[in-house]
């Protein structure tokens, strides 16, 4: 699992597990959540993105979880920190199967 390929699409998306997208080997980008993939079949990159690693996550190979361990280095346009919202531990399957508006 390459954590650098898991992103929040742009500076306006809420940085949470439901809106994590994946950069595919061909450069295309898609939401991982199965509900969002159905609603946004023609997803575009948008303006800017940050990997979840930039938000402070690591991938724990032993547990298979993404865990928020570090401070976010993502900044808003005005220079303020852009911090993660919501769950701070989750698996890839949690992202795929999460409901659209909640955990």
C-alpha positions in Angstrom: 0.0 0.0 0.0 1.5 3.3 -1.1 0.1 5.9 1.3 1.4 8.7 -1.0 -1.2 7.6 -3.6 -4.1 8.2 -1.2 -5.2 11.8 -1.4 -7.8 14.4 -0.6 -8.7 15.8 -4.0 -8.5 19.5 -3.4 -8.2 22.2 -0.7 -12.0 22.4 -0.5 -12.8 18.7 0.2 -13.4 17.9 3.8 -10.3 16.0 4.8 -11.9 12.8 6.1 -11.8 9.1 5.2 -15.0 9.3 3.2 -13.4 11.6 0.6 -10.1 9.8 0.2 -9.2 9.3 -3.5 -6.5 7.1 -5.0 -4.0 8.1 -7.7 -4.0 5.1 -10.1 -0.9 4.0 -12.0 -2.2 5.7 -15.2 -2.5 9.0 -13.3 -6.3 8.9 -13.1 -7.9 9.7 -9.8 -10.9 8.0 -8.2 -12.7 8.1 -4.9 -12.2 4.9 -3.0 -15.6 5.0 -1.3 -18.0 2.8 -3.4 -21.0 5.2 -3.0 -19.0 8.2 -4.2 -17.6 6.2 -7.2 -21.1 5.7 -8.4 -22.1 9.4 -8.0 -18.9 10.8 -9.6 -17.9 8.6 -12.5 -16.0 11.4 -14.3 -14.0 12.5 -11.3 -11.4 15.2 -12.1 -8.4 16.1 -10.0 -9.6 19.6 -9.2 -7.2 22.3 -7.9 -4.5 20.9 -5.7 -4.4 17.8 -3.5 -2.5 16.5 -0.6 -1.7 12.9 0.4 -3.2 11.6 3.6 0.5 11.2 4.7 0.7 15.1 4.5 -2.3 15.1 6.9 -0.2 13.1 9.4 -1.1 9.5 8.7 1.1 6.5 8.6 0.2 3.0 7.4 0.7 0.3 10.1 1.5 -2.9 8.2 0.8 -5.1 11.3 -2.8 -3.9 11.8 -3.6 -2.8 8.3 -4.7 0.6 9.6 -4.1 4.1 8.6 -3.3 5.9 11.9 -3.0 9.7 12.5 0.4 10.0 14.2 1.8 13.3 13.1 0.7 16.9 12.7 -0.7 18.0 9.4 1.6 19.9 7.1 -1.2 20.9 4.8 -2.0 24.6 4.7 -5.0 26.6 3.6 -4.3 29.4 1.1 -4.0 31.9 4.0 -1.3 29.8 5.6 -3.4 28.3 8.4 -3.1 24.5 9.1 -5.6 22.4 7.3 -6.3 19.6 9.8 -7.9 16.2 9.4 -11.6 15.8 10.4 -13.2 12.6 11.7 -11.8 9.2 12.5 -8.1 9.0 13.1 -7.7 5.2 12.6 -9.3 3.2 9.7 -8.6 0.5 7.2 -8.8 0.5 3.4 -12.1 -1.5 3.7 -13.5 1.1 6.1 -12.9 3.8 3.4 -14.6 1.6 0.7 -17.6 0.7 2.8 -18.2 3.9 4.8 -21.5 5.7 4.4 -21.6 8.9 2.5 -22.2 11.3 5.4 -21.0 9.4 8.5 -18.8 6.7 9.9 
